[in-house]
């Protein structure tokens, strides 16, 4: 009987050890899952930010392509969609400010077109002033069509809101 009692004590201790190991293993698993979750959140935030930067660069490239291809009296349009909430900002060679935006230092004395969020970090020098109703452009990016026209040695900008979809009109 003493031998059976010793075996039972050994099995209880072994069972407690397995239970202790399983509890620790689940805590370790939760900690690792938490670390992966934090990494995923950081990566998705960076990826989203990087995507908006890529959209800004693409929008600026397309605007620059349109402006440089215009001949006197011609007009070309661009459907403006992304990155929403950013702005299209123009600076004349003689102006270093446009509302709350400042022209980047390396572009002083240039006519400039920029795609800006809080600051203007995506900019291109252009050969002409870019104006909207005689003023420097300060245009929020949202679904709209923007028209560029070269006339009298300057680019005139005209804006047209995109028409609502049939679904939006019915609701």
PLY file of the C-alpha trace (Angstrom):
ply
format ascii 1.0
element vertex 171
property float x
property float y
property float z
element edge 170
property int vertex1
property int vertex2
end_header
0.00 0.00 0.00
2.91 2.35 0.72
4.18 1.76 -2.78
0.78 2.71 -4.30
0.68 5.93 -2.21
4.12 6.90 -3.50
2.97 6.30 -7.10
-0.15 8.45 -6.50
1.95 11.30 -5.06
4.26 11.05 -8.06
1.28 11.16 -10.49
-0.24 14.15 -8.65
3.06 16.01 -8.83
3.41 15.07 -12.49
-0.20 16.21 -13.15
0.45 19.53 -11.38
3.58 19.99 -13.46
1.63 19.43 -16.66
-1.10 21.82 -15.51
1.53 24.43 -14.57
3.24 24.01 -17.96
-0.08 24.33 -19.83
-0.95 27.52 -17.92
2.47 29.00 -18.71
2.22 27.87 -22.31
-1.14 29.63 -22.74
0.31 32.81 -21.20
3.31 32.62 -23.52
1.00 32.05 -26.49
-1.12 35.10 -25.53
2.02 37.23 -25.15
3.29 36.18 -28.59
-0.16 36.82 -30.12
-0.17 40.28 -28.51
3.26 41.06 -29.95
2.13 39.96 -33.43
-1.00 42.13 -33.08
1.09 45.19 -32.19
3.42 44.53 -35.14
0.41 44.13 -37.47
-1.08 47.44 -36.28
2.23 49.26 -36.77
2.69 47.72 -40.24
-0.86 48.56 -41.36
-0.49 52.15 -40.13
2.82 52.51 -41.99
1.36 50.81 -45.08
-1.68 53.10 -45.11
0.51 56.18 -44.71
2.84 54.93 -47.43
-0.17 54.31 -49.70
-1.41 57.90 -49.24
2.10 59.18 -49.99
2.11 57.11 -53.19
-1.32 58.51 -54.12
-0.01 62.06 -53.53
3.03 61.44 -55.73
0.83 59.92 -58.45
-1.58 62.87 -58.38
1.32 65.32 -58.59
2.93 63.38 -61.45
-0.36 63.43 -63.39
-0.89 67.17 -62.79
2.68 67.89 -63.87
2.23 65.74 -66.99
-0.92 67.69 -67.91
0.65 71.11 -67.28
3.79 70.37 -69.28
1.80 68.99 -72.23
-0.57 71.95 -72.63
-0.33 74.22 -75.67
-1.66 77.79 -75.65
-5.48 77.72 -75.57
-5.77 73.98 -74.86
-7.50 72.49 -71.85
-7.11 69.09 -70.23
-8.94 67.55 -67.28
-8.07 65.31 -64.37
-10.46 63.38 -62.15
-9.23 64.25 -58.69
-9.83 61.47 -56.16
-6.86 60.74 -53.93
-5.46 61.21 -51.39
-8.70 62.61 -49.99
-8.34 65.40 -47.47
-4.97 66.54 -48.84
-4.71 69.72 -50.91
-3.46 70.90 -54.29
-1.49 74.08 -53.58
0.19 76.42 -56.05
2.80 79.06 -55.35
3.79 81.85 -57.70
7.48 82.68 -58.08
6.96 85.88 -56.07
4.81 84.30 -53.31
6.19 81.97 -50.65
2.91 81.57 -48.77
-0.52 80.26 -49.72
-2.94 80.39 -46.78
-1.40 78.18 -44.06
1.12 76.57 -46.43
4.71 77.68 -46.97
6.74 77.07 -50.09
9.58 74.60 -49.43
12.94 76.40 -49.13
14.56 74.80 -52.15
11.84 76.21 -54.46
12.03 79.97 -53.71
11.64 82.06 -56.90
9.88 79.15 -58.67
6.29 78.73 -59.80
5.27 75.62 -57.97
2.49 73.04 -57.79
2.28 70.83 -54.69
0.20 68.07 -53.15
0.17 68.81 -49.42
-1.12 67.26 -46.25
0.08 69.32 -43.27
3.16 70.51 -45.12
4.10 70.65 -48.77
6.57 67.82 -49.28
5.54 66.75 -52.80
6.15 69.67 -55.18
7.19 70.36 -58.76
8.48 73.51 -60.39
6.36 74.55 -63.37
6.94 77.11 -66.12
3.72 79.03 -65.50
1.71 80.49 -62.67
-1.14 78.12 -61.75
-4.23 80.12 -60.78
-7.86 79.54 -59.86
-9.96 82.66 -60.52
-6.79 84.78 -60.50
-5.59 83.42 -57.13
-3.05 80.76 -56.19
-4.68 77.33 -56.06
-5.69 76.01 -52.63
-7.94 73.08 -53.42
-9.02 70.24 -51.13
-8.69 66.84 -52.79
-12.08 65.17 -52.98
-14.02 63.64 -55.85
-14.11 66.36 -58.52
-12.82 67.15 -61.97
-10.12 69.77 -62.29
-9.50 71.43 -65.66
-6.16 72.98 -66.59
-5.96 75.51 -69.42
-2.91 77.36 -70.72
-3.82 80.92 -71.69
-1.90 84.17 -71.62
1.23 82.49 -70.31
-0.47 81.07 -67.17
-2.39 77.93 -66.23
-6.01 78.57 -65.30
-7.72 76.00 -63.12
-11.45 75.33 -63.24
-13.19 72.92 -60.86
-16.31 70.84 -61.42
-17.86 68.61 -58.77
-18.39 65.00 -59.84
-22.02 64.12 -60.35
-23.53 61.91 -57.67
-24.05 58.29 -58.55
-27.60 57.04 -59.16
-27.50 55.16 -55.82
-26.55 58.35 -53.93
-29.31 60.33 -55.66
-31.96 57.73 -54.76
-31.03 57.59 -51.08
0 1
1 2
2 3
3 4
4 5
5 6
6 7
7 8
8 9
9 10
10 11
11 12
12 13
13 14
14 15
15 16
16 17
17 18
18 19
19 20
20 21
21 22
22 23
23 24
24 25
25 26
26 27
27 28
28 29
29 30
30 31
31 32
32 33
33 34
34 35
35 36
36 37
37 38
38 39
39 40
40 41
41 42
42 43
43 44
44 45
45 46
46 47
47 48
48 49
49 50
50 51
51 52
52 53
53 54
54 55
55 56
56 57
57 58
58 59
59 60
60 61
61 62
62 63
63 64
64 65
65 66
66 67
67 68
68 69
69 70
70 71
71 72
72 73
73 74
74 75
75 76
76 77
77 78
78 79
79 80
80 81
81 82
82 83
83 84
84 85
85 86
86 87
87 88
88 89
89 90
90 91
91 92
92 93
93 94
94 95
95 96
96 97
97 98
98 99
99 100
100 101
101 102
102 103
103 104
104 105
105 106
106 107
107 108
108 109
109 110
110 111
111 112
112 113
113 114
114 115
115 116
116 117
117 118
118 119
119 120
120 121
121 122
122 123
123 124
124 125
125 126
126 127
127 128
128 129
129 130
130 131
131 132
132 133
133 134
134 135
135 136
136 137
137 138
138 139
139 140
140 141
141 142
142 143
143 144
144 145
145 146
146 147
147 148
148 149
149 150
150 151
151 152
152 153
153 154
154 155
155 156
156 157
157 158
158 159
159 160
160 161
161 162
162 163
163 164
164 165
165 166
166 167
167 168
168 169
169 170
